[in-house]
C-alpha cells in the first residue's frame, strides 16, 4: 500500500464520511435487532421483551435491555433515573402522559422522553400525570 498524504479538507471529508457510515451502521443494527431474535418485537421498541420467556426469570416482564440504544440514549435513560418498578405507587409509567403503551399485553411500551423499552409499572423523574 502506498502512503498518501491528505490535506486538511480531504481529512475532514473522510472523517465525516466514516462518521456517517458508523452512525448508519448503528441504526441499521438496531433495526435488525428490533426485527430479529433476542425476544425483541418490531412494534414494542428496542429490547421489548414478552413476559413468556423474554429473558426475565419466572416469566416476569423485564424492560431493562438497552442493547439497541446508543451511549447517548443510555445516558438520557440513566439521567432520568428510569426503573422497571416504581418507588412511588401512585406514579407509574402507565399513568404518565409521556408513556406509549405496548401493542399487546405483557410487552414493554415506550416513552416520548426515555429511550428504549419501558415497563408499564416503571417510573422516572420525567413522570407527568396523565390528563
Residue pairs with C-beta under 8 A, 6 or more apart in sequence:
6 14
26 70
29 68
30 46
30 68
30 69
33 40
33 46
33 47
33 67
33 68
34 40
34 41
34 42
34 45
34 46
34 68
35 42
38 47
38 55
38 65
38 67
39 48
39 49
39 50
39 53
39 54
39 55
40 46
40 47
40 48
40 49
40 65
40 68
41 48
41 50
41 103
41 107
43 102
43 103
44 102
44 103
44 107
44 108
44 109
44 110
44 117
45 100
45 102
45 108
45 109
45 110
45 116
45 117
45 118
46 65
46 66
46 67
46 68
46 69
46 115
46 116
46 117
47 63
47 64
47 65
47 66
47 67
47 68
47 69
47 108
47 116
47 117
48 63
48 102
48 107
48 108
48 117
49 55
49 56
49 61
49 62
49 63
49 65
49 107
49 108
49 117
50 61
50 106
50 107
51 59
51 60
51 61
51 106
51 107
52 59
52 106
53 59
54 61
54 62
55 62
55 65
56 62
61 106
61 107
61 108
61 119
62 84
62 119
63 84
63 108
63 109
63 116
63 117
63 118
63 119
63 122
64 84
64 117
65 116
65 117
66 73
66 74
66 77
66 116
68 116
69 77
69 115
69 116
73 115
73 116
74 115
74 116
76 113
76 114
76 115
77 114
77 115
77 116
80 113
80 114
80 124
80 125
80 126
81 124
81 125
82 114
82 118
82 122
82 123
82 124
83 122
83 123
83 124
84 119
84 121
84 122
85 119
85 121
85 122
85 123
86 92
86 93
86 121
86 122
86 123
87 123
88 123
88 127
91 123
91 127
91 129
92 120
92 121
92 122
92 123
93 99
93 109
93 111
93 118
93 119
93 120
93 121
93 122
93 123
93 124
93 127
94 101
94 109
94 120
94 121
95 129
95 130
96 111
96 127
96 128
96 129
96 130
97 128
97 129
97 130
97 131
98 111
98 112
98 113
98 114
98 126
98 127
98 128
99 109
99 110
99 111
99 118
99 120
99 130
100 109
100 110
100 111
100 112
100 118
101 109
101 120
102 108
102 109
102 110
102 120
108 117
108 118
108 119
109 117
109 118
109 119
109 120
110 117
110 118
111 118
111 124
111 126
113 124
113 126
114 124
114 126
